[in-house]
Amino acid sequence: MNVNYGSLKKGNWLLTHEMDYSKSMGEAITKEEAKKLLMRYATPIYEKIFGELPEA
C-alpha cells in the first residue's frame, strides 16, 4: 500500500493511500493523528518535520 502525508493550510493533514485496483483515497486527519502515524510507520519523516522523537 502506498501512503502519503501532507499538511493543509487549516492545520489538518491529508492522508492519501491506494486501494484495490489503483484507486486513490484521501482523508483529512488532525496534526496529532499524523504525528502518531508518522512516529509509528515513518520515523525519518517524523524527525525531518517535527524534530527528534521524544524520549520514552
N, CA, C and O atoms as CSV, one atom per row, in Angstrom:
chain,resi,resn,atom,element,x,y,z
A,1,MET,N,N,0.848,-1.165,0.000
A,1,MET,CA,C,0.000,0.000,0.000
A,1,MET,C,C,0.900,1.237,0.000
A,1,MET,O,O,1.833,1.327,0.798
A,2,ASN,N,N,0.628,2.167,-0.873
A,2,ASN,CA,C,1.376,3.404,-0.974
A,2,ASN,C,C,0.645,4.479,-0.174
A,2,ASN,O,O,-0.521,4.764,-0.447
A,3,VAL,N,N,1.317,5.077,0.810
A,3,VAL,CA,C,0.684,6.061,1.687
A,3,VAL,C,C,1.472,7.357,1.633
A,3,VAL,O,O,2.702,7.341,1.664
A,4,ASN,N,N,0.766,8.488,1.552
A,4,ASN,CA,C,1.396,9.801,1.538
A,4,ASN,C,C,0.735,10.697,2.570
A,4,ASN,O,O,-0.445,10.543,2.885
A,5,TYR,N,N,1.521,11.643,3.095
A,5,TYR,CA,C,1.024,12.598,4.078
A,5,TYR,C,C,1.325,14.001,3.566
A,5,TYR,O,O,2.340,14.218,2.905
A,6,GLY,N,N,0.450,14.949,3.868
A,6,GLY,CA,C,0.718,16.331,3.504
A,6,GLY,C,C,-0.028,17.274,4.420
A,6,GLY,O,O,-1.130,16.968,4.875
A,7,SER,N,N,0.566,18.414,4.689
A,7,SER,CA,C,-0.040,19.404,5.569
A,7,SER,C,C,-0.960,20.316,4.767
A,7,SER,O,O,-0.631,20.723,3.653
A,8,LEU,N,N,-2.122,20.633,5.347
A,8,LEU,CA,C,-3.077,21.541,4.722
A,8,LEU,C,C,-3.040,22.889,5.430
A,8,LEU,O,O,-2.548,22.981,6.555
A,9,LYS,N,N,-3.551,23.931,4.790
A,9,LYS,CA,C,-3.491,25.280,5.347
A,9,LYS,C,C,-4.179,25.439,6.697
A,9,LYS,O,O,-3.692,26.198,7.534
A,10,LYS,N,N,-5.278,24.762,6.938
A,10,LYS,CA,C,-6.038,24.945,8.178
A,10,LYS,C,C,-5.482,24.126,9.338
A,10,LYS,O,O,-6.131,24.024,10.379
A,11,GLY,N,N,-4.303,23.544,9.185
A,11,GLY,CA,C,-3.706,22.786,10.270
A,11,GLY,C,C,-3.983,21.295,10.221
A,11,GLY,O,O,-3.363,20.526,10.956
A,12,ASN,N,N,-4.910,20.874,9.365
A,12,ASN,CA,C,-5.157,19.443,9.200
A,12,ASN,C,C,-4.137,18.856,8.240
A,12,ASN,O,O,-3.405,19.584,7.569
A,13,TRP,N,N,-4.098,17.562,8.186
A,13,TRP,CA,C,-3.209,16.852,7.282
A,13,TRP,C,C,-4.041,16.003,6.344
A,13,TRP,O,O,-5.153,15.598,6.681
A,14,LEU,N,N,-3.501,15.737,5.168
A,14,LEU,CA,C,-4.180,14.892,4.194
A,14,LEU,C,C,-3.427,13.571,4.097
A,14,LEU,O,O,-2.244,13.543,3.759
A,15,LEU,N,N,-4.117,12.489,4.394
A,15,LEU,CA,C,-3.571,11.135,4.284
A,15,LEU,C,C,-4.137,10.541,3.006
A,15,LEU,O,O,-5.354,10.422,2.864
A,16,THR,N,N,-3.269,10.167,2.076
A,16,THR,CA,C,-3.726,9.531,0.842
A,16,THR,C,C,-3.128,8.144,0.751
A,16,THR,O,O,-1.997,7.917,1.182
A,17,HIS,N,N,-3.887,7.219,0.192
A,17,HIS,CA,C,-3.394,5.856,0.012
A,17,HIS,C,C,-4.122,5.197,-1.140
A,17,HIS,O,O,-5.238,5.579,-1.491
A,18,GLU,N,N,-3.478,4.210,-1.720
A,18,GLU,CA,C,-4.070,3.480,-2.833
A,18,GLU,C,C,-4.846,2.282,-2.314
A,18,GLU,O,O,-4.383,1.545,-1.444
A,19,MET,N,N,-6.020,2.109,-2.862
A,19,MET,CA,C,-6.858,0.965,-2.521
A,19,MET,C,C,-6.772,-0.046,-3.666
A,19,MET,O,O,-5.895,0.060,-4.523
A,20,ASP,N,N,-7.660,-1.002,-3.682
A,20,ASP,CA,C,-7.687,-2.001,-4.749
A,20,ASP,C,C,-7.822,-1.341,-6.120
A,20,ASP,O,O,-8.457,-0.295,-6.261
A,21,TYR,N,N,-7.228,-1.955,-7.103
A,21,TYR,CA,C,-7.334,-1.510,-8.490
A,21,TYR,C,C,-6.781,-0.099,-8.694
A,21,TYR,O,O,-7.275,0.642,-9.544
A,22,SER,N,N,-5.769,0.272,-7.930
A,22,SER,CA,C,-5.081,1.566,-8.057
A,22,SER,C,C,-6.012,2.761,-7.837
A,22,SER,O,O,-5.781,3.833,-8.397
A,23,LYS,N,N,-7.036,2.590,-7.046
A,23,LYS,CA,C,-7.959,3.667,-6.715
A,23,LYS,C,C,-7.377,4.445,-5.540
A,23,LYS,O,O,-7.121,3.867,-4.484
A,24,SER,N,N,-7.168,5.745,-5.712
A,24,SER,CA,C,-6.596,6.567,-4.647
A,24,SER,C,C,-7.694,7.114,-3.749
A,24,SER,O,O,-8.741,7.560,-4.218
A,25,MET,N,N,-7.432,7.072,-2.449
A,25,MET,CA,C,-8.370,7.581,-1.462
A,25,MET,C,C,-7.646,8.624,-0.618
A,25,MET,O,O,-6.429,8.553,-0.446
A,26,GLY,N,N,-8.384,9.581,-0.098
A,26,GLY,CA,C,-7.794,10.591,0.767
A,26,GLY,C,C,-8.726,10.923,1.913
A,26,GLY,O,O,-9.948,10.840,1.787
A,27,GLU,N,N,-8.124,11.302,3.043
A,27,GLU,CA,C,-8.941,11.712,4.183
A,27,GLU,C,C,-8.169,12.744,4.993
A,27,GLU,O,O,-6.948,12.659,5.130
A,28,ALA,N,N,-8.889,13.708,5.522
A,28,ALA,CA,C,-8.280,14.717,6.384
A,28,ALA,C,C,-8.105,14.123,7.776
A,28,ALA,O,O,-9.018,13.504,8.323
A,29,ILE,N,N,-6.912,14.322,8.340
A,29,ILE,CA,C,-6.634,13.877,9.699
A,29,ILE,C,C,-6.013,15.042,10.464
A,29,ILE,O,O,-5.489,15.979,9.861
A,30,THR,N,N,-6.074,14.982,11.779
A,30,THR,CA,C,-5.507,16.051,12.603
A,30,THR,C,C,-3.994,15.938,12.641
A,30,THR,O,O,-3.423,14.914,12.266
A,31,LYS,N,N,-3.361,16.995,13.094
A,31,LYS,CA,C,-1.910,17.003,13.232
A,31,LYS,C,C,-1.457,15.912,14.202
A,31,LYS,O,O,-0.440,15.258,13.970
A,32,GLU,N,N,-2.206,15.715,15.285
A,32,GLU,CA,C,-1.848,14.684,16.262
A,32,GLU,C,C,-1.945,13.284,15.661
A,32,GLU,O,O,-1.096,12.434,15.925
A,33,GLU,N,N,-2.984,13.042,14.849
A,33,GLU,CA,C,-3.112,11.744,14.182
A,33,GLU,C,C,-1.941,11.531,13.223
A,33,GLU,O,O,-1.379,10.438,13.148
A,34,ALA,N,N,-1.579,12.587,12.491
A,34,ALA,CA,C,-0.452,12.499,11.561
A,34,ALA,C,C,0.839,12.197,12.311
A,34,ALA,O,O,1.640,11.373,11.871
A,35,LYS,N,N,1.040,12.871,13.451
A,35,LYS,CA,C,2.248,12.624,14.247
A,35,LYS,C,C,2.332,11.173,14.692
A,35,LYS,O,O,3.392,10.553,14.603
A,36,LYS,N,N,1.211,10.626,15.174
A,36,LYS,CA,C,1.188,9.237,15.637
A,36,LYS,C,C,1.501,8.268,14.502
A,36,LYS,O,O,2.278,7.330,14.680
A,37,LEU,N,N,0.898,8.491,13.338
A,37,LEU,CA,C,1.144,7.611,12.201
A,37,LEU,C,C,2.587,7.710,11.722
A,37,LEU,O,O,3.222,6.693,11.441
A,38,LEU,N,N,3.105,8.929,11.629
A,38,LEU,CA,C,4.485,9.108,11.194
A,38,LEU,C,C,5.463,8.508,12.201
A,38,LEU,O,O,6.453,7.884,11.819
A,39,MET,N,N,5.182,8.701,13.488
A,39,MET,CA,C,6.040,8.156,14.530
A,39,MET,C,C,6.135,6.631,14.407
A,39,MET,O,O,7.201,6.040,14.581
A,40,ARG,N,N,5.006,6.024,14.105
A,40,ARG,CA,C,4.948,4.554,14.066
A,40,ARG,C,C,5.474,3.968,12.755
A,40,ARG,O,O,6.182,2.961,12.767
A,41,TYR,N,N,5.133,4.592,11.627
A,41,TYR,CA,C,5.422,3.983,10.338
A,41,TYR,C,C,6.485,4.695,9.504
A,41,TYR,O,O,6.985,4.122,8.536
A,42,ALA,N,N,6.838,5.927,9.858
A,42,ALA,CA,C,7.789,6.688,9.038
A,42,ALA,C,C,8.624,7.607,9.933
A,42,ALA,O,O,8.561,8.831,9.819
A,43,THR,N,N,9.397,7.000,10.815
A,43,THR,CA,C,10.183,7.757,11.788
A,43,THR,C,C,11.101,8.792,11.139
A,43,THR,O,O,11.166,9.913,11.643
A,44,PRO,N,N,11.818,8.485,10.050
A,44,PRO,CA,C,12.689,9.507,9.450
A,44,PRO,C,C,11.919,10.747,8.974
A,44,PRO,O,O,12.414,11.868,9.088
A,45,ILE,N,N,10.723,10.542,8.447
A,45,ILE,CA,C,9.910,11.680,8.001
A,45,ILE,C,C,9.426,12.482,9.212
A,45,ILE,O,O,9.430,13.713,9.183
A,46,TYR,N,N,9.009,11.788,10.274
A,46,TYR,CA,C,8.599,12.467,11.507
A,46,TYR,C,C,9.725,13.364,12.002
A,46,TYR,O,O,9.499,14.537,12.301
A,47,GLU,N,N,10.934,12.822,12.091
A,47,GLU,CA,C,12.067,13.583,12.608
A,47,GLU,C,C,12.428,14.758,11.704
A,47,GLU,O,O,12.882,15.794,12.189
A,48,LYS,N,N,12.234,14.609,10.407
A,48,LYS,CA,C,12.510,15.705,9.467
A,48,LYS,C,C,11.531,16.851,9.673
A,48,LYS,O,O,11.920,18.017,9.600
A,49,ILE,N,N,10.264,16.535,9.930
A,49,ILE,CA,C,9.220,17.558,10.083
A,49,ILE,C,C,9.165,18.113,11.488
A,49,ILE,O,O,9.107,19.330,11.662
A,50,PHE,N,N,9.183,17.247,12.511
A,50,PHE,CA,C,8.928,17.653,13.902
A,50,PHE,C,C,10.148,17.619,14.801
A,50,PHE,O,O,10.052,18.015,15.962
A,51,GLY,N,N,11.288,17.163,14.313
A,51,GLY,CA,C,12.471,17.039,15.155
A,51,GLY,C,C,12.550,15.648,15.749
A,51,GLY,O,O,11.732,14.780,15.444
A,52,GLU,N,N,13.539,15.446,16.595
A,52,GLU,CA,C,13.750,14.113,17.164
A,52,GLU,C,C,12.547,13.648,17.987
A,52,GLU,O,O,11.809,14.445,18.566
A,53,LEU,N,N,12.385,12.317,18.011
A,53,LEU,CA,C,11.308,11.718,18.792
A,53,LEU,C,C,11.505,12.012,20.287
A,53,LEU,O,O,12.637,12.044,20.771
A,54,PRO,N,N,10.407,12.224,21.010
A,54,PRO,CA,C,10.533,12.407,22.451
A,54,PRO,C,C,11.013,11.121,23.124
A,54,PRO,O,O,10.751,10.021,22.637
A,55,GLU,N,N,11.715,11.268,24.241
A,55,GLU,CA,C,12.198,10.109,24.974
A,55,GLU,C,C,11.025,9.323,25.570
A,55,GLU,O,O,10.029,9.906,25.997
A,56,ALA,N,N,11.158,8.013,25.593
A,56,ALA,CA,C,10.088,7.158,26.131
A,56,ALA,C,C,10.129,7.136,27.644
A,56,ALA,O,O,9.307,6.471,28.274
